Amino acid sequence: MIDHVRISSWILVHQGVIRTYSVTMNYSEIGAQHLVEED
């Protein structure tokens, strides 16, 4: 029971990290494109 809860919480945290990372990368790409367009 405890192991199941631990695994479930770990999966939620892992998915959150991946989602945050992907969103950060998307914002970085958009920002880079805007910088290139301004030049």
MDTraj code that builds the backbone (N, CA, C; nanometers):
import mdtraj as md
import numpy as np

residues = "MET ILE ASP HIS VAL ARG ILE SER SER TRP ILE LEU VAL HIS GLN GLY VAL ILE ARG THR TYR SER VAL THR MET ASN TYR SER GLU ILE GLY ALA GLN HIS LEU VAL GLU GLU ASP".split()
xyz = np.array([
    [0.0849, -0.1204, 0.0000],
    [0.0000, 0.0000, 0.0000],
    [0.0880, 0.1249, 0.0000],
    [0.1842, 0.1255, 0.0899],
    [0.2725, 0.2421, 0.0970],
    [0.3538, 0.2539, -0.0324],
    [0.4010, 0.1398, -0.0835],
    [0.4793, 0.1423, -0.2067],
    [0.3955, 0.1953, -0.3227],
    [0.2678, 0.1553, -0.3272],
    [0.1801, 0.1997, -0.4355],
    [0.1635, 0.3512, -0.4308],
    [0.1426, 0.4057, -0.3124],
    [0.1266, 0.5511, -0.2982],
    [0.2560, 0.6212, -0.3369],
    [0.3672, 0.5625, -0.2963],
    [0.4977, 0.6232, -0.3266],
    [0.5207, 0.6269, -0.4773],
    [0.4891, 0.5168, -0.5443],
    [0.5073, 0.5102, -0.6902],
    [0.4137, 0.6089, -0.7606],
    [0.2889, 0.6157, -0.7148],
    [0.1918, 0.7070, -0.7774],
    [0.2378, 0.8511, -0.7628],
    [0.2832, 0.8878, -0.6425],
    [0.3276, 1.0254, -0.6199],
    [0.4518, 1.0546, -0.7038],
    [0.5414, 0.9555, -0.7181],
    [0.6626, 0.9757, -0.7966],
    [0.6273, 0.9993, -0.9431],
    [0.5270, 0.9234, -0.9927],
    [0.4845, 0.9392, -1.1327],
    [0.4268, 1.0794, -1.1544],
    [0.3460, 1.1264, -1.0586],
    [0.2863, 1.2597, -1.0716],
    [0.3956, 1.3656, -1.0748],
    [0.4932, 1.3524, -0.9870],
    [0.6034, 1.4497, -0.9830],
    [0.6830, 1.4440, -1.1126],
    [0.7101, 1.3221, -1.1611],
    [0.7882, 1.3055, -1.2833],
    [0.7158, 1.3699, -1.4013],
    [0.5838, 1.3476, -1.4119],
    [0.5059, 1.4066, -1.5214],
    [0.5074, 1.5588, -1.5102],
    [0.4989, 1.6101, -1.3877],
    [0.5008, 1.7550, -1.3667],
    [0.6328, 1.8143, -1.4124],
    [0.7425, 1.7436, -1.3837],
    [0.8744, 1.7929, -1.4242],
    [0.8849, 1.7958, -1.5761],
    [0.8382, 1.6890, -1.6405],
    [0.8439, 1.6827, -1.7873],
    [0.7595, 1.7943, -1.8485],
    [0.6393, 1.8167, -1.7920],
    [0.5509, 1.9207, -1.8449],
    [0.6166, 2.0579, -1.8276],
    [0.6742, 2.0827, -1.7104],
    [0.7391, 2.2119, -1.6851],
    [0.8574, 2.2309, -1.7798],
    [0.9341, 2.1236, -1.8023],
    [1.0508, 2.1310, -1.8898],
    [1.0095, 2.1624, -2.0332],
    [0.9043, 2.0937, -2.0811],
    [0.8594, 2.1141, -2.2191],
    [0.8061, 2.2559, -2.2376],
    [0.7320, 2.3057, -2.1382],
    [0.6779, 2.4419, -2.1463],
    [0.7921, 2.5426, -2.1473],
    [0.8937, 2.5197, -2.0634],
    [1.0084, 2.6109, -2.0576],
    [1.0815, 2.6119, -2.1914],
    [1.0976, 2.4952, -2.2521],
    [1.1657, 2.4866, -2.3807],
    [1.0853, 2.5603, -2.4877],
    [0.9530, 2.5479, -2.4842],
    [0.8685, 2.6158, -2.5823],
    [0.8845, 2.7669, -2.5689],
    [0.8830, 2.8175, -2.4448],
    [0.8979, 2.9616, -2.4234],
    [1.0363, 3.0073, -2.4697],
    [1.1384, 2.9240, -2.4470],
    [1.2738, 2.9600, -2.4882],
    [1.2810, 2.9713, -2.6401],
    [1.2186, 2.8765, -2.7108],
    [1.2208, 2.8790, -2.8571],
    [1.1475, 3.0021, -2.9088],
    [1.0311, 3.0346, -2.8487],
    [0.9541, 3.1520, -2.8916],
    [1.0357, 3.2785, -2.8678],
    [1.1001, 3.2873, -2.7513],
    [1.1811, 3.4048, -2.7189],
    [1.2972, 3.4186, -2.8154],
    [1.3598, 3.3077, -2.8516],
    [1.4731, 3.3111, -2.9435],
    [1.4272, 3.3588, -3.0809],
    [1.3104, 3.3126, -3.1248],
    [1.2588, 3.3535, -3.2553],
    [1.2317, 3.5041, -3.2569],
    [1.1753, 3.5564, -3.1466],
    [1.1462, 3.6997, -3.1406],
    [1.2765, 3.7798, -3.1447],
    [1.3796, 3.7311, -3.0750],
    [1.5074, 3.8023, -3.0753],
    [1.5653, 3.8053, -3.2162],
    [1.5541, 3.6947, -3.2888],
    [1.6080, 3.6882, -3.4251],
    [1.5301, 3.7827, -3.5156],
    [1.3986, 3.7879, -3.4992],
    [1.3162, 3.8741, -3.5841],
    [1.3482, 4.0212, -3.5593],
    [1.3782, 4.0561, -3.4330],
    [1.4077, 4.1962, -3.4016],
    [1.5375, 4.2403, -3.4676],
    [1.6351, 4.1497, -3.4759],
    [1.7620, 4.1844, -3.5394],
    [1.7417, 4.1991, -3.6902],
])
top = md.Topology()
chain = top.add_chain()
for i, resn in enumerate(residues, 1):
    res = top.add_residue(resn, chain, resSeq=i)
    for name in ("N", "CA", "C"):
        top.add_atom(name, md.element.get_by_symbol(name[0]), res)
traj = md.Trajectory(xyz[None], top)
